[in-house]
Amino acid sequence: MSQLALQGVVFDVDGVLFDTERLTNQTWLAVGKELGWPQIGEYYLEFVGQNRTDIHQKMLDLFGPEFPKEEFMKTCSAYSQARMEREGVPMKPGVREILDFLKARNIPIALATSTGRERTLRRMELTGLGPYFSAIITGDQVVHSKPDPEIYQLACRALGTNPAQTIAVEDSRNGILSASQAGMKVIMVPDMIPPTPELDALLFRRCTSLLEVRDFLTQQLDS
């Protein structure tokens, strides 16, 4: 009998499916220097996993009302998008393999990303991954971004799955806290943010890659 009654899987995007965290960090550093706020790049990891509303609030808290948050975010988005249009969206190893595996098992898949809907759908178009997903939940659909559980609650609702029988694949502290508070099983595939004892205590499993996630799920489902 299977050890895991798996109803669905929900993926974070940046840092999990797409190798975009480093690209975004480079952009923040460059744009921060251009605008005369080089310190913004040093705080990048604190913003990972948050939607635009919560990012703006954190910028206000850290740098005060004089920080040009609208100009900064608009410029960063334009730079990052232009680079992906030129060079393609960098994908993590094993993306298509894990998605093909879940599709073959008829396990529904969703996205839960703090990125806005327009940019997310364009990335799906550029990579051809859109048809894999039964639901795409984006940062502009929620009031509070990760670590609030709202985005993962919406994703499970969209899939029609029980959170306790749904896996979230995450790389960041905010994302892990969000999925855990939503009552989901969390698999961490670390990217720029290293695992910690605090995070490990919340995990169903920690894997080094999406290929390892696939192999782990194979063992769980076939045992």
Buried (B, 14 or more C-beta within 10 A) or exposed (E): EEEBEBBBBBBBBBBBBBBBBEBBBBBBBBBBEEBEBEEBBEBBBEBBBBBBBBBBEBBEEEBEEEBBBEEBBEBBBEBBBEBBEEEEBEBBEBBBBBBEBBEEEEBBBBBBBBBBBEBBBBBBEBBEBBEBBBBBBBBBBBEBBBBBBBBBBBBBEBBEBEBEBBBBBBBBBBBBBBBBBBBBBBBBBBBBBEBEEEBEEBBBBBBEBBBBBBBBBEEBBEE
